[in-house]
Amino acid sequence: MNYYMAAGCARMGQVECTLQYLRMALNEGFTSPKKVATDMAFANVRDNPDFKQMLAAQVNTKSSQAR
């Protein structure tokens, strides 16, 4: 649910709302950072520094857990 809320917020241009819901979805393990990075729903926030940082942190967390 949080992933779809994030996508809806992104489509409306609400960056903070997008990041909030997306962070919850990623933390719940709903999706992968790679999927988020390629999902066209998030095209308008891809250049946002907070968005990039959040995805990078998730990639690092996932790779640390795999070890």
KACORKA-V384744 format. One record per residue. N is the residue number from 0. RES is the residue in three letters. SS is DSSP state (A for helix, B for strand, O for the rest). PSI is psi in whole degrees, 0 to 359 (999 if undefined). BURIAL is # if it has 9 or more other ideal C-beta (glycine too) atoms within 8 Angstrom, else .. Layout:
BEGIN
n=N res=RES ss=SS psi=PSI burial=BURIAL
n=N res=RES ss=SS psi=PSI burial=BURIAL
END
This chain:
BEGIN
n=0 res=MET ss=O psi=317 burial=.
n=1 res=ASN ss=A psi=325 burial=#
n=2 res=TYR ss=A psi=315 burial=#
n=3 res=TYR ss=A psi=326 burial=.
n=4 res=MET ss=A psi=318 burial=#
n=5 res=ALA ss=A psi=317 burial=#
n=6 res=ALA ss=A psi=318 burial=#
n=7 res=GLY ss=A psi=317 burial=.
n=8 res=CYS ss=A psi=319 burial=#
n=9 res=ALA ss=A psi=318 burial=#
n=10 res=ARG ss=A psi=331 burial=.
n=11 res=MET ss=O psi=359 burial=.
n=12 res=GLY ss=O psi=17 burial=.
n=13 res=GLN ss=O psi=88 burial=.
n=14 res=VAL ss=A psi=312 burial=#
n=15 res=GLU ss=A psi=319 burial=.
n=16 res=CYS ss=A psi=317 burial=#
n=17 res=THR ss=A psi=311 burial=#
n=18 res=LEU ss=A psi=321 burial=#
n=19 res=GLN ss=A psi=308 burial=#
n=20 res=TYR ss=A psi=323 burial=#
n=21 res=LEU ss=A psi=320 burial=#
n=22 res=ARG ss=A psi=317 burial=#
n=23 res=MET ss=A psi=317 burial=#
n=24 res=ALA ss=A psi=316 burial=#
n=25 res=LEU ss=A psi=318 burial=#
n=26 res=ASN ss=A psi=331 burial=.
n=27 res=GLU ss=O psi=355 burial=.
n=28 res=GLY ss=O psi=17 burial=.
n=29 res=PHE ss=O psi=324 burial=.
n=30 res=THR ss=O psi=174 burial=.
n=31 res=SER ss=O psi=153 burial=.
n=32 res=PRO ss=A psi=327 burial=#
n=33 res=LYS ss=A psi=319 burial=.
n=34 res=LYS ss=A psi=316 burial=.
n=35 res=VAL ss=A psi=318 burial=#
n=36 res=ALA ss=A psi=334 burial=#
n=37 res=THR ss=A psi=353 burial=.
n=38 res=ASP ss=O psi=123 burial=.
n=39 res=MET ss=A psi=340 burial=.
n=40 res=ALA ss=A psi=334 burial=.
n=41 res=PHE ss=A psi=16 burial=#
n=42 res=ALA ss=A psi=323 burial=.
n=43 res=ASN ss=A psi=354 burial=.
n=44 res=VAL ss=A psi=1 burial=#
n=45 res=ARG ss=O psi=329 burial=#
n=46 res=ASP ss=O psi=357 burial=.
n=47 res=ASN ss=O psi=127 burial=#
n=48 res=PRO ss=A psi=322 burial=.
n=49 res=ASP ss=A psi=322 burial=.
n=50 res=PHE ss=A psi=312 burial=#
n=51 res=LYS ss=A psi=317 burial=#
n=52 res=GLN ss=A psi=318 burial=.
n=53 res=MET ss=A psi=315 burial=#
n=54 res=LEU ss=A psi=319 burial=#
n=55 res=ALA ss=A psi=319 burial=#
n=56 res=ALA ss=A psi=322 burial=.
n=57 res=GLN ss=A psi=320 burial=#
n=58 res=VAL ss=A psi=316 burial=#
n=59 res=ASN ss=A psi=320 burial=.
n=60 res=THR ss=A psi=315 burial=.
n=61 res=LYS ss=A psi=318 burial=#
n=62 res=SER ss=A psi=327 burial=.
n=63 res=SER ss=A psi=323 burial=.
n=64 res=GLN ss=A psi=333 burial=.
n=65 res=ALA ss=A psi=342 burial=.
n=66 res=ARG ss=O psi=999 burial=.
END
